[in-house]
Amino acid sequence: MAVVKISEYLKSNHIYHGDARVLLKKIEPETVALSLWSPPYFVGKDYEKELTFDDWKHLLHETIALHYEILKPGGFLAINIADILCFKDESMPKIMAENVSRRKIDLTRAQILKVKDKNPDWNRYKLAEYFGCSEQTIDRRLHGNNIRGGKYQAQTRVFIVGGLIERMALDAGLYAYDRRIWVKDAAWESSRWHTISYRAVDEFEYLYVFWKPGVTKVDRSRLTKQEWINWGSRGIWEIPSVRSNADHESKFPIELPRRAIKLFTDSEDIVLDCFIGSGTTALAAISEGRRYIGIDKEKRSVEISRAAVASYHEYAKEPQQMELMVQEIEAKYEAKTET
């Protein structure tokens, strides 16, 4: 891909409003040491509800492809994402699960058929009266469907993301380098998946790390001895989730980008986040003495990110203090928009 020279590149230590696929082309080639971001997950959030599945894949593919030119040789792209997506798929067989554990009445198909054999003219309403249940229960036991629409609704499809992202990175000339597992807080018992299927409730996400060919400096002095022992060379990072999603429907805790920034970059390096959200990556970069470039297509996210950065120096350079700062900014922003 030919490098396109433009008259003015995006400046570091700024947060820009616009589409990443447009603005990434305005970053000076081979200047970004680490690009760290979490894309839309295609799970129906407000900021992604207009996307089809193909739109989502195209967004990811094009965004990743644009990274080859802007990353330094030996630099990294780190993508935080849950490893599975769940969405309605009309092409899947519409079969309703027989969730025995949620039955409100202990009634089997065999029991119904036995009574129906003796009373062949009874419909589901008569059978329901006899057994003291609803006609929907009779229909579910006999046919495995739900006359209120369950059988006819599109099934939920699970899509494994890791391989898809790796292929996109390879298409861009970037190679899988590592992956870390971010273990979050335990899921609530009230989770829908916790009650209706055998699927595991998502309590972790991945940080997939891709490498641009070039010399990579390995410098253990970036971390303290205890940091190397506790998380530097460990594949699993246990980091509590953020306490509030008031400002943005999906964001990660400051400790997650802070670790990646400290591990993969040096002082004054440029860290990019092209889905900046509430500004978490920018704050983590500042706290570690790095420069940053932030991009987001949502004006609201850009305003909150800029406010968080502007307020940074009023607080201690500690992740907990910064999270408190962001929460205060969120509350102020919410109050302003309500009035």
Residue frames relative to the residue before (quaternion, step in Angstrom):
aa qw qx qy qz dx dy dz
M 1.0000 0.0000 0.0000 0.0000 0.00 0.00 0.00
A 0.4019 -0.7317 0.4999 0.2307 3.56 -0.78 1.02
V 0.4367 -0.6835 0.5218 0.2643 3.55 -1.07 0.78
V 0.2198 -0.7817 0.5732 0.1101 3.57 -0.72 1.08
K 0.2677 -0.7687 0.5617 0.1480 3.58 -0.67 1.11
I 0.0815 -0.7864 0.6111 0.0388 3.54 -0.93 0.90
S 0.6540 -0.5716 0.3376 0.3626 3.53 -1.20 0.55
E 0.8153 0.0311 0.0091 0.5781 3.59 1.00 -0.73
Y 0.2732 -0.7758 0.5520 0.1374 3.55 -0.66 1.13
L 0.6142 -0.5177 0.4293 0.4128 3.55 -1.27 0.33
K 0.3838 -0.7242 0.5283 0.2218 3.55 -0.99 0.84
S 0.4902 -0.6288 0.5082 0.3256 3.54 -1.19 0.57
N 0.7885 0.2906 -0.2611 0.4750 3.53 -1.35 0.44
H 0.5923 0.4861 -0.3944 0.5073 3.52 1.06 0.92
I 0.2382 -0.7300 0.6209 0.1573 3.54 -1.29 0.52
Y 0.1716 -0.8298 0.5305 0.0251 3.55 -0.65 1.19
H 0.3440 -0.7183 0.5735 0.1919 3.52 -1.16 0.78
G 0.5322 0.6164 -0.4548 0.3605 3.58 -0.66 1.07
D 0.6535 -0.5022 0.4052 0.3956 3.53 -1.38 0.11
A 0.5155 -0.6621 0.4492 0.3067 3.58 -0.81 1.00
R 0.6567 0.5396 -0.3173 0.4205 3.59 0.98 -0.80
V 0.6547 0.4580 -0.3003 0.5210 3.56 1.27 -0.33
L 0.7515 0.4408 -0.2282 0.4346 3.55 0.76 -1.07
L 0.5629 0.5909 -0.4019 0.4153 3.62 1.10 -0.46
K 0.6267 0.5466 -0.3297 0.4469 3.58 1.14 -0.61
K 0.6845 0.4748 -0.2722 0.4815 3.58 1.28 -0.30
I 0.5230 0.5977 -0.4317 0.4276 3.58 1.26 0.31
E 0.5428 -0.6397 0.4325 0.3302 3.58 -0.90 0.90
P 0.5199 -0.6676 0.4315 0.3128 3.62 -0.81 0.96
E 0.8751 0.0995 -0.0962 0.4636 3.52 -1.25 0.75
T 0.4941 0.6530 -0.4360 0.3733 3.56 0.94 0.95
V 0.6570 0.5183 -0.3099 0.4513 3.61 1.18 -0.43
A 0.3047 -0.7689 0.5371 0.1655 3.58 -0.70 1.09
L 0.7932 -0.0024 0.0362 0.6079 3.57 1.07 -0.78
S 0.1013 -0.7422 0.6590 0.0672 3.53 -0.96 0.94
L 0.0100 0.8171 -0.5689 0.0925 3.55 -0.55 1.22
W 0.2573 0.7816 -0.5294 0.2062 3.57 -0.55 1.12
S 0.2881 -0.7101 0.6155 0.1842 3.48 -1.39 0.33
P 0.2791 -0.7958 0.5116 0.1647 3.61 -0.45 1.14
P 0.6587 -0.4097 0.3926 0.4941 3.58 -1.25 -0.08
Y 0.3810 -0.7600 0.4892 0.1945 3.61 -0.96 0.87
F 0.3737 -0.7357 0.4750 0.3057 3.60 1.29 -0.09
V 0.4647 0.6568 -0.4621 0.3730 3.55 0.76 1.10
G 0.6885 -0.5360 0.2733 0.4049 3.58 1.18 0.55
K 0.3314 0.7372 -0.5237 0.2693 3.61 1.16 0.43
D 0.6760 -0.5200 0.3399 0.3963 3.58 -1.20 0.53
Y 0.7229 0.4624 -0.2562 0.4449 3.58 0.93 -0.91
E 0.7496 0.3466 -0.2134 0.5219 3.61 1.25 -0.01
K 0.4142 0.7686 -0.4320 0.2257 3.57 1.28 -0.08
E 0.6407 0.5249 -0.3398 0.4456 3.60 1.19 -0.39
L 0.5812 0.6162 -0.3658 0.3856 3.60 1.25 -0.24
T 0.2836 -0.6737 0.6458 0.2205 3.54 -1.18 0.67
F 0.6814 -0.4663 0.3418 0.4489 3.58 -1.24 0.16
D 0.6469 0.5054 -0.3179 0.4744 3.59 1.00 -0.78
D 0.6093 0.5422 -0.3440 0.4652 3.59 1.07 -0.74
W 0.6594 0.5250 -0.2997 0.4469 3.55 0.93 -0.95
K 0.6664 0.4918 -0.3019 0.4722 3.58 0.92 -0.89
H 0.6503 0.5125 -0.3186 0.4614 3.58 0.99 -0.79
L 0.6149 0.5465 -0.3361 0.4586 3.59 1.03 -0.80
L 0.6857 0.4810 -0.2800 0.4691 3.58 0.86 -0.97
H 0.6681 0.5208 -0.3003 0.4384 3.57 0.88 -0.98
E 0.6939 0.4725 -0.2766 0.4677 3.58 0.87 -0.96
T 0.6429 0.5249 -0.3249 0.4533 3.59 0.99 -0.81
I 0.6640 0.4907 -0.3010 0.4771 3.59 0.91 -0.89
A 0.6452 0.5450 -0.3264 0.4244 3.59 0.93 -0.89
L 0.6707 0.5187 -0.2974 0.4390 3.59 1.02 -0.77
H 0.5753 0.6286 -0.3684 0.3717 3.59 1.23 -0.24
Y 0.5536 0.6421 -0.4179 0.3264 3.59 1.03 -0.59
E 0.7044 0.4791 -0.2778 0.4440 3.59 0.85 -0.92
I 0.7438 0.4423 -0.2469 0.4360 3.59 0.91 -0.81
L 0.5999 0.5595 -0.3712 0.4351 3.61 1.16 -0.40
K 0.4966 -0.6095 0.5222 0.3306 3.55 -1.16 0.63
P 0.5488 -0.5497 0.4804 0.4072 3.62 -1.12 0.43
G 0.7810 0.2448 -0.2173 0.5318 3.56 -0.77 1.05
G 0.5353 0.6369 -0.3943 0.3902 3.59 1.32 0.02
F 0.4074 -0.7408 0.5037 0.1775 3.54 -1.32 0.21
L 0.1832 -0.7014 0.6755 0.1351 3.48 -1.39 0.56
A 0.0421 -0.7999 0.5986 -0.0102 3.60 -0.71 1.08
I 0.0855 -0.8096 0.5807 -0.0009 3.57 -0.66 1.14
N 0.1991 -0.7691 0.6002 0.0933 3.54 -0.76 1.12
I 0.2478 0.7627 -0.5606 0.2065 3.57 -0.66 1.10
A 0.5057 -0.5893 0.5211 0.3542 3.55 -1.22 0.50
D 0.5125 -0.6985 0.4115 0.2829 3.57 -0.96 0.83
I 0.7664 0.2618 -0.1930 0.5540 3.60 1.18 -0.21
L 0.2212 -0.7222 0.6380 0.1498 3.49 -1.25 0.61
C 0.1415 -0.7692 0.6168 0.0888 3.56 -1.16 0.58
F 0.1888 0.7793 -0.5759 0.1595 3.55 -0.73 1.02
K 0.5895 -0.5806 0.4296 0.3617 3.55 -1.23 0.44
D 0.0512 -0.7988 0.5992 -0.0163 3.57 -0.88 1.00
E 0.3505 -0.7760 0.4926 0.1798 3.57 -0.42 1.25
S 0.6381 0.5580 -0.3319 0.4140 3.60 1.17 -0.49
M 0.5797 0.5950 -0.3800 0.4068 3.62 1.20 -0.31
P 0.5759 -0.5709 0.4436 0.3816 3.62 -1.10 0.58
K 0.3371 -0.7507 0.5378 0.1836 3.56 -0.89 0.96
I 0.2019 0.7761 -0.5563 0.2176 3.55 0.11 1.34
M 0.3077 -0.7701 0.5317 0.1722 3.55 -0.65 1.08
A 0.4633 -0.6840 0.4914 0.2758 3.57 -0.91 0.92
E 0.3442 -0.7008 0.5834 0.2236 3.54 -1.12 0.72
N 0.0595 -0.8351 0.5466 -0.0146 3.56 0.04 1.32
V 0.2160 -0.8326 0.5012 0.0949 3.53 0.19 1.36
S 0.6584 0.5489 -0.3147 0.4077 3.58 0.98 -0.85
R 0.7108 0.4354 -0.2633 0.4857 3.60 1.19 -0.40
R 0.4085 0.7260 -0.4723 0.2881 3.58 1.21 0.10
K 0.3184 -0.7522 0.5492 0.1765 3.53 -0.95 0.88
I 0.7653 0.2187 -0.1353 0.5901 3.58 1.26 -0.28
D 0.3813 -0.7302 0.5281 0.2065 3.57 -0.91 0.96
L 0.3046 0.7422 -0.5221 0.2895 3.53 0.23 1.33
T 0.1924 -0.8051 0.5546 0.0851 3.58 -0.79 1.01
R 0.6474 -0.5094 0.4027 0.3990 3.52 -1.31 0.33
A 0.6363 0.5477 -0.3287 0.4325 3.57 1.00 -0.83
Q 0.6406 0.5269 -0.3271 0.4528 3.59 1.01 -0.78
I 0.6558 0.5067 -0.3112 0.4652 3.55 0.97 -0.84
L 0.6666 0.5106 -0.3047 0.4497 3.58 0.90 -0.92
K 0.6151 0.5565 -0.3466 0.4380 3.58 1.05 -0.72
V 0.6809 0.4645 -0.2784 0.4931 3.56 0.97 -0.91
K 0.6525 0.5274 -0.3155 0.4434 3.58 1.00 -0.82
D 0.6015 0.5598 -0.3571 0.4441 3.61 1.09 -0.65
K 0.6907 0.4580 -0.2729 0.4885 3.55 1.08 -0.74
N 0.7770 0.2017 -0.0999 0.5879 3.57 1.24 -0.54
P 0.0928 -0.8672 0.4865 0.0519 3.61 0.57 1.15
D 0.6744 0.4987 -0.3083 0.4488 3.61 1.13 -0.40
W 0.5066 0.6506 -0.4321 0.3652 3.59 1.24 -0.06
N 0.2704 -0.7390 0.5934 0.1695 3.57 -0.96 0.90
R 0.7406 -0.4266 0.2646 0.4466 3.58 -1.25 0.02
Y 0.6079 0.5579 -0.3544 0.4400 3.59 1.16 -0.57
K 0.6593 0.4904 -0.2981 0.4858 3.58 1.03 -0.83
L 0.6407 0.5177 -0.3153 0.4712 3.56 1.02 -0.82
A 0.6389 0.5251 -0.3217 0.4611 3.58 1.01 -0.81
E 0.6352 0.5229 -0.3238 0.4673 3.57 1.04 -0.79
Y 0.6579 0.5266 -0.3038 0.4446 3.56 0.97 -0.89
F 0.7636 0.3752 -0.1975 0.4870 3.60 0.89 -0.95
G 0.4276 -0.7228 0.4518 0.3010 3.58 1.26 -0.16
C 0.5830 0.5420 -0.3892 0.4635 3.55 0.99 0.86
S 0.6259 -0.5265 0.3964 0.4169 3.59 -1.24 -0.13
E 0.6053 -0.5522 0.4252 0.3846 3.55 -1.26 0.39
Q 0.5763 0.5788 -0.3749 0.4386 3.58 1.19 -0.53
T 0.6297 0.5302 -0.3312 0.4612 3.58 1.04 -0.78
I 0.6332 0.5226 -0.3280 0.4673 3.58 0.96 -0.83
D 0.6812 0.4956 -0.2913 0.4533 3.58 0.87 -0.96
R 0.6484 0.5152 -0.3228 0.4582 3.58 0.99 -0.81
R 0.6803 0.4910 -0.3042 0.4513 3.60 0.89 -0.89
L 0.7116 0.4689 -0.2650 0.4512 3.57 0.94 -0.85
H 0.8403 0.2130 -0.0531 0.4956 3.57 0.86 -0.99
G 0.4488 -0.7077 0.4498 0.3089 3.59 1.22 -0.13
N 0.6389 0.5119 -0.3434 0.4603 3.58 1.17 0.38
N 0.3601 -0.7009 0.5754 0.2191 3.50 -1.36 0.09
I 0.3345 -0.7890 0.4748 0.2005 3.59 -0.35 1.20
R 0.5883 0.5439 -0.3830 0.4597 3.58 1.28 -0.04
G 0.7383 -0.4583 0.2202 0.4431 3.58 1.20 0.15
G 0.4599 0.7256 -0.4375 0.2656 3.63 1.16 -0.31
K 0.6855 0.4903 -0.2919 0.4522 3.56 0.90 -0.91
Y 0.7317 0.4496 -0.2240 0.4608 3.55 1.11 -0.66
Q 0.5311 0.6039 -0.4175 0.4230 3.58 1.27 0.02
A 0.5923 -0.5694 0.4288 0.3757 3.56 -1.18 0.58
Q 0.4608 -0.6878 0.4933 0.2669 3.56 -1.00 0.86
T 0.4779 -0.6427 0.5156 0.3043 3.55 -1.25 0.49
R 0.1727 -0.7995 0.5717 0.0644 3.54 -0.68 1.14
V 0.2668 -0.7422 0.5953 0.1534 3.55 -1.08 0.79
F 0.0775 -0.8011 0.5934 0.0037 3.57 -0.84 1.01
I 0.3303 -0.7446 0.5501 0.1841 3.59 -0.77 1.06
V 0.3163 -0.8214 0.4580 0.1245 3.56 -0.59 1.21
G 0.5803 0.6610 -0.3744 0.2934 3.58 0.95 -0.88
G 0.6959 0.4788 -0.2765 0.4583 3.58 0.82 -1.00
L 0.6153 0.5553 -0.3357 0.4475 3.55 1.08 -0.77
I 0.6853 0.4780 -0.2850 0.4697 3.58 0.87 -0.96
E 0.6289 0.5336 -0.3425 0.4500 3.59 1.01 -0.75
R 0.6517 0.5053 -0.3206 0.4660 3.61 0.95 -0.82
M 0.6337 0.5243 -0.3294 0.4637 3.58 1.02 -0.79
A 0.6550 0.5094 -0.3092 0.4647 3.58 0.97 -0.86
L 0.6452 0.5162 -0.3184 0.4646 3.59 0.96 -0.85
D 0.6163 0.5418 -0.3408 0.4588 3.57 1.03 -0.77
A 0.6982 0.4629 -0.2575 0.4816 3.58 1.14 -0.69
G 0.5517 -0.6152 0.3965 0.3999 3.59 1.26 -0.18
L 0.5665 0.5725 -0.3794 0.4553 3.58 1.29 0.34
Y 0.2542 -0.8035 0.5293 0.0975 3.56 -0.95 0.91
A 0.5548 -0.5964 0.4599 0.3536 3.56 -1.07 0.76
Y 0.1479 -0.8094 0.5673 0.0347 3.56 -0.81 1.05
D 0.7840 -0.1508 0.1640 0.5794 3.56 0.91 -0.90
R 0.0672 -0.7551 0.6398 0.1262 3.52 -1.34 -0.03
R 0.1653 -0.7543 0.6301 0.0815 3.51 -1.14 0.81
I 0.3009 -0.7348 0.5803 0.1809 3.55 -1.14 0.67
W 0.1996 -0.7721 0.5961 0.0931 3.53 -0.72 1.12
V 0.1637 -0.7831 0.5967 0.0630 3.57 -0.50 1.25
K 0.2177 -0.8023 0.5495 0.0836 3.55 -0.63 1.19
D 0.7339 -0.3485 0.3040 0.4975 3.56 -1.25 -0.38
A 0.6105 -0.5410 0.4233 0.3943 3.56 -1.23 0.45
A 0.4995 -0.6679 0.4665 0.2947 3.57 -1.03 0.83
W 0.5673 -0.5941 0.4511 0.3488 3.52 -1.23 0.53
E 0.5434 -0.6166 0.4580 0.3386 3.58 -1.10 0.68
S 0.6523 0.5403 -0.3116 0.4305 3.56 1.15 -0.56
S 0.3602 0.7375 -0.4988 0.2786 3.60 1.24 0.06
R 0.5578 -0.6369 0.4169 0.3307 3.56 -0.94 0.91
W 0.6745 0.4911 -0.3025 0.4607 3.59 0.91 -0.87
H 0.5823 0.5950 -0.3637 0.4179 3.55 1.15 -0.62
T 0.7790 0.3803 -0.1680 0.4694 3.58 1.10 -0.67
I 0.7944 0.3571 -0.1800 0.4571 3.63 1.04 -0.52
S 0.8043 0.1892 -0.1165 0.5511 3.63 1.15 -0.06
Y 0.5745 -0.5704 0.4556 0.3702 3.54 -1.37 -0.02
R 0.4490 0.7073 -0.4514 0.3071 3.60 1.24 -0.06
A 0.4902 -0.6533 0.4923 0.3009 3.55 -1.09 0.74
V 0.4277 -0.6568 0.5521 0.2845 3.54 -1.08 0.72
D 0.4708 -0.7120 0.4467 0.2680 3.58 -0.78 1.04
E 0.0300 0.8061 -0.5879 0.0603 3.56 -0.56 1.20
F 0.7526 0.2764 -0.1905 0.5665 3.56 1.26 0.25
E 0.1597 -0.7479 0.6335 0.1174 3.53 -1.35 0.36
Y 0.4351 -0.6892 0.5139 0.2676 3.54 -1.30 0.26
L 0.1747 -0.6936 0.6780 0.1694 3.49 -1.36 0.41
Y 0.1274 -0.8049 0.5787 0.0326 3.57 -0.22 1.33
V 0.1358 -0.8105 0.5689 0.0322 3.57 -0.72 1.09
F 0.0848 -0.7965 0.5987 -0.0008 3.58 -0.81 1.11
W 0.3003 -0.7823 0.5376 0.0938 3.53 -1.09 0.86
K 0.2842 -0.7129 0.6128 0.1883 3.53 -1.05 0.83
P 0.5272 -0.6596 0.4190 0.3337 3.63 -0.70 0.99
G 0.4497 0.6327 -0.5221 0.3533 3.52 -0.90 1.03
V 0.6440 -0.5149 0.3824 0.4170 3.57 -1.24 0.18
T 0.1280 -0.7825 0.6077 0.0450 3.55 -0.80 1.08
K 0.3116 -0.7562 0.5481 0.1751 3.55 -0.72 1.08
V 0.1607 -0.7682 0.6148 0.0774 3.56 -0.81 1.04
D 0.0684 0.8171 -0.5599 0.1194 3.57 -0.39 1.25
R 0.2642 -0.8044 0.5157 0.1312 3.56 -0.21 1.29
S 0.5774 0.6076 -0.3825 0.3888 3.58 1.17 -0.39
R 0.4837 0.6502 -0.4475 0.3781 3.61 1.22 -0.11
L 0.7606 0.2844 -0.1502 0.5639 3.56 1.17 -0.64
T 0.5002 -0.6072 0.5120 0.3448 3.53 -1.22 0.46
K 0.6830 -0.4698 0.3499 0.4363 3.57 -1.24 0.26
Q 0.6790 0.4900 -0.2926 0.4618 3.58 0.93 -0.89
E 0.6217 0.5281 -0.3468 0.4630 3.61 1.06 -0.66
W 0.6298 0.5138 -0.3391 0.4737 3.59 1.00 -0.74
I 0.6781 0.4914 -0.2953 0.4599 3.57 0.92 -0.88
N 0.7486 0.4513 -0.2276 0.4291 3.57 0.82 -1.04
W 0.8460 -0.0232 0.0332 0.5316 3.61 0.95 -0.75
G 0.5277 0.6797 -0.4118 0.2999 3.62 1.09 -0.50
S 0.8073 0.1869 -0.0894 0.5525 3.57 0.90 -0.88
R 0.5316 0.6119 -0.4105 0.4177 3.56 1.21 0.47
G 0.4635 -0.7184 0.4576 0.2443 3.54 -1.00 0.86
I 0.7387 0.3561 -0.2039 0.5347 3.57 1.18 -0.48
W 0.1063 -0.7828 0.6127 0.0222 3.54 -0.79 1.12
E 0.1644 -0.7779 0.6007 0.0838 3.57 -0.68 1.09
I 0.1264 0.7895 -0.5752 0.1727 3.54 -0.35 1.33
P 0.4361 -0.7022 0.4874 0.2815 3.64 -0.65 1.00
S 0.5337 -0.6170 0.4764 0.3280 3.55 -1.15 0.66
V 0.6302 -0.5032 0.4089 0.4270 3.56 -1.29 0.21
R 0.5302 -0.6601 0.4362 0.3049 3.58 -1.13 0.67
S 0.8109 0.1194 -0.0332 0.5719 3.58 1.14 -0.57
N 0.1652 -0.7568 0.6231 0.1080 3.56 -1.14 0.76
A 0.1929 0.8386 -0.4947 0.1221 3.58 1.16 0.59
D 0.7465 0.4216 -0.2313 0.4599 3.58 0.93 -0.85
H 0.8033 0.0887 0.0114 0.5888 3.54 1.06 -0.78
E 0.5115 -0.7023 0.4078 0.2809 3.55 -0.87 0.96
S 0.8029 0.1088 -0.0506 0.5839 3.59 1.16 -0.37
K 0.2586 0.7576 -0.5688 0.1889 3.56 -0.61 1.11
F 0.3689 -0.7278 0.5302 0.2302 3.55 -1.19 0.49
P 0.5932 -0.5753 0.4150 0.3807 3.60 -1.19 0.41
I 0.6409 -0.5628 0.3686 0.3696 3.58 -1.14 0.63
E 0.6040 0.5903 -0.3592 0.3972 3.58 1.05 -0.69
L 0.6112 0.5712 -0.3631 0.4103 3.62 1.06 -0.64
P 0.7245 0.3776 -0.2739 0.5075 3.68 0.68 -0.89
R 0.5779 0.5932 -0.3880 0.4044 3.61 1.06 -0.62
R 0.6639 0.5017 -0.3081 0.4611 3.58 0.93 -0.87
A 0.6764 0.4879 -0.3025 0.4615 3.58 0.86 -0.93
I 0.6414 0.5260 -0.3196 0.4580 3.58 0.99 -0.85
K 0.6835 0.4806 -0.2889 0.4673 3.57 0.88 -0.91
L 0.6765 0.5124 -0.2871 0.4443 3.59 1.04 -0.77
F 0.8226 0.3179 -0.1172 0.4565 3.58 0.83 -1.00
T 0.7714 0.3357 -0.1856 0.5077 3.63 1.18 -0.18
D 0.3800 -0.6860 0.5714 0.2420 3.53 -1.39 0.27
S 0.7044 -0.4325 0.3493 0.4413 3.54 -1.32 0.20
E 0.8312 0.1906 -0.1948 0.4846 3.57 -1.06 0.94
D 0.4302 0.6657 -0.4892 0.3639 3.63 1.21 0.13
I 0.4391 -0.6735 0.5265 0.2762 3.58 -1.25 0.46
V 0.1202 -0.7599 0.6376 0.0389 3.53 -0.95 1.03
L 0.1739 -0.8045 0.5653 0.0554 3.56 -0.81 1.06
D 0.0183 0.7417 -0.6702 -0.0181 3.54 -1.19 0.70
C 0.1520 -0.8359 0.5237 0.0622 3.58 -0.34 1.22
F 0.6800 0.2747 -0.2892 0.6152 3.57 1.33 0.38
I 0.0652 -0.9003 0.4280 0.0447 3.54 0.86 1.10
G 0.2394 -0.8133 0.5083 0.1512 3.63 1.16 -0.44
S 0.8171 -0.2044 0.1748 0.5100 3.57 -0.68 -1.10
G 0.6520 -0.5741 0.3051 0.3901 3.60 1.21 0.30
T 0.3105 0.8036 -0.4710 0.1899 3.57 1.27 0.14
T 0.6856 0.4879 -0.2976 0.4508 3.59 0.82 -0.96
A 0.6332 0.5293 -0.3334 0.4557 3.58 1.00 -0.79
L 0.6590 0.5064 -0.3077 0.4633 3.58 0.94 -0.86
A 0.6474 0.5087 -0.3171 0.4707 3.58 0.99 -0.83
A 0.6355 0.5295 -0.3259 0.4578 3.59 1.01 -0.80
I 0.6529 0.5104 -0.3126 0.4643 3.57 0.90 -0.90
S 0.6681 0.5250 -0.3062 0.4293 3.57 0.91 -0.93
E 0.7386 0.3772 -0.2174 0.5147 3.59 1.17 -0.54
G 0.5695 -0.6461 0.3675 0.3509 3.57 1.21 0.36
R 0.5002 0.6213 -0.4426 0.4097 3.57 1.12 0.69
R 0.4524 -0.6250 0.5460 0.3265 3.54 -1.32 0.25
Y 0.1743 -0.7975 0.5711 0.0869 3.58 -1.18 0.38
I 0.1009 -0.7141 0.6815 0.1245 3.50 -1.43 0.29
G 0.0784 -0.8055 0.5871 0.0188 3.56 -0.79 1.03
I 0.0529 -0.7825 0.6204 0.0021 3.56 -1.10 0.80
D 0.1720 0.7647 -0.6161 0.0785 3.57 -1.08 0.69
K 0.4250 -0.7152 0.4973 0.2461 3.57 -1.01 0.79
E 0.6323 0.5147 -0.3309 0.4752 3.59 1.28 -0.31
K 0.4312 -0.7225 0.4791 0.2500 3.58 -0.58 1.14
R 0.6237 0.5592 -0.3315 0.4341 3.57 1.01 -0.82
S 0.6575 0.5051 -0.3064 0.4675 3.58 0.96 -0.87
V 0.6408 0.5291 -0.3214 0.4540 3.57 0.99 -0.85
E 0.6513 0.5178 -0.3195 0.4534 3.60 0.94 -0.86
I 0.6734 0.4819 -0.2989 0.4743 3.60 0.90 -0.89
S 0.6436 0.5263 -0.3236 0.4517 3.60 0.97 -0.84
R 0.6684 0.4959 -0.3027 0.4645 3.57 0.88 -0.92
A 0.6483 0.5109 -0.3202 0.4650 3.59 0.99 -0.80
A 0.6415 0.5267 -0.3263 0.4524 3.58 0.99 -0.80
V 0.6646 0.4944 -0.3006 0.4728 3.58 0.95 -0.88
A 0.6512 0.5279 -0.3161 0.4443 3.57 0.95 -0.88
S 0.7196 0.4386 -0.2422 0.4807 3.58 1.07 -0.72
Y 0.4134 0.7685 -0.4381 0.2157 3.57 1.24 -0.29
H 0.7245 0.4845 -0.2697 0.4094 3.57 0.73 -1.03
E 0.5595 0.5872 -0.3951 0.4314 3.58 1.27 -0.07
Y 0.7345 0.3960 -0.1967 0.5147 3.56 1.29 -0.32
A 0.5958 -0.5550 0.4384 0.3806 3.54 -1.25 0.42
K 0.5085 -0.6544 0.4706 0.3027 3.55 -1.18 0.60
E 0.4321 0.6582 -0.4946 0.3680 3.54 0.56 1.20
P 0.5830 -0.6228 0.3856 0.3516 3.61 -0.91 0.88
Q 0.6621 0.5037 -0.3335 0.4435 3.62 0.87 -0.83
Q 0.6448 0.5149 -0.3198 0.4656 3.57 0.99 -0.79
M 0.6597 0.5077 -0.3132 0.4571 3.57 0.98 -0.82
E 0.6375 0.5154 -0.3393 0.4614 3.59 0.99 -0.72
L 0.6221 0.5215 -0.3373 0.4768 3.58 1.05 -0.72
M 0.6266 0.5434 -0.3252 0.4542 3.55 1.05 -0.83
V 0.6655 0.5003 -0.3042 0.4628 3.58 0.88 -0.96
Q 0.6387 0.5276 -0.3328 0.4505 3.60 0.95 -0.81
E 0.6409 0.5144 -0.3250 0.4680 3.59 1.00 -0.78
I 0.6533 0.5073 -0.3103 0.4685 3.59 0.98 -0.85
E 0.6152 0.5474 -0.3392 0.4548 3.58 1.03 -0.82
A 0.6701 0.5099 -0.3006 0.4479 3.57 0.88 -1.00
K 0.6527 0.5086 -0.3110 0.4676 3.58 0.98 -0.85
Y 0.6585 0.5130 -0.3090 0.4557 3.56 0.98 -0.88
E 0.6409 0.5248 -0.3211 0.4589 3.58 0.98 -0.89
A 0.6528 0.5170 -0.3123 0.4573 3.59 0.95 -0.88
K 0.6546 0.5180 -0.3092 0.4555 3.59 1.02 -0.83
T 0.6981 0.4716 -0.2849 0.4572 3.59 0.89 -0.88
E 0.6251 0.5403 -0.3431 0.4468 3.60 1.11 -0.62
T 0.7077 0.4299 -0.2635 0.4949 3.58 1.10 -0.68
